[in-house]
Amino acid sequence: MAPVTRTGRRSKGDRKFVGFRIATPKADAMDQIAKAEGYQYVSDWLSDLVEERLANTKLHAVPQQEEFPLGRLAS
């Protein structure tokens, strides 16, 4: 019996879906830009954009909203 071989692209590891809606003309523009930059999938292009932004953002400097003290208010 021959070993099972997988086809397709390699796994990129654990992933979480993040979805959003955008105006159709902007979505079409994203598709054109991604293809022009050599991406097969817009999601890969977007992922790289987000990764670059995260790499250049100091998360500790981003203002964080504190938890609302509901327990103290209800007493």
C-alpha positions in Angstrom: 0.0 0.0 0.0 1.4 3.4 -1.1 1.9 6.1 1.5 -0.7 8.9 1.5 0.7 12.1 0.0 -0.9 15.4 0.4 -1.2 18.0 -2.3 -1.7 21.7 -2.0 0.0 24.3 0.1 1.7 23.6 3.4 -0.1 24.3 6.7 0.5 27.8 8.1 -0.2 26.6 11.6 -3.0 27.6 14.0 -5.2 30.2 12.5 -8.2 32.3 13.6 -10.8 33.6 11.2 -11.1 37.4 11.1 -13.7 38.6 8.7 -15.2 41.9 7.6 -17.2 43.5 4.9 -15.9 46.3 2.7 -17.4 48.3 -0.2 -17.2 46.3 -3.5 -15.0 48.9 -5.3 -12.4 48.7 -2.5 -12.6 44.9 -2.5 -11.9 44.9 -6.2 -9.0 47.2 -5.7 -7.6 45.0 -3.0 -7.8 42.0 -5.4 -6.0 43.9 -8.1 -3.2 45.1 -5.8 -2.7 41.6 -4.3 -2.5 40.0 -7.7 -0.1 42.7 -9.0 2.1 42.0 -6.0 2.2 38.3 -6.7 -0.4 37.0 -4.2 -2.7 34.3 -5.2 -5.1 35.0 -2.4 -6.2 38.4 -1.1 -6.3 37.0 2.5 -2.5 36.3 2.2 -1.9 39.9 1.2 -4.1 41.2 4.0 -2.4 38.9 6.5 1.0 40.3 5.4 -0.2 43.9 5.8 -1.6 43.2 9.3 1.6 41.4 10.2 3.7 44.4 9.1 1.5 46.8 11.0 1.7 44.7 14.2 5.5 44.4 13.9 5.6 48.2 13.8 3.2 48.9 16.6 4.3 49.2 20.2 1.3 47.4 21.8 2.2 48.6 25.3 1.8 52.2 24.0 -1.7 51.6 22.6 -4.3 52.9 25.1 -6.2 50.1 26.6 -9.7 50.4 27.9 -10.1 49.3 31.5 -12.7 46.9 32.6 -15.9 48.6 33.7 -16.5 48.1 37.5 -19.9 46.5 37.3 -19.6 44.6 40.5 -19.0 47.8 42.6 -21.9 49.6 40.9 -24.4 46.9 41.5 -23.7 46.8 45.3 
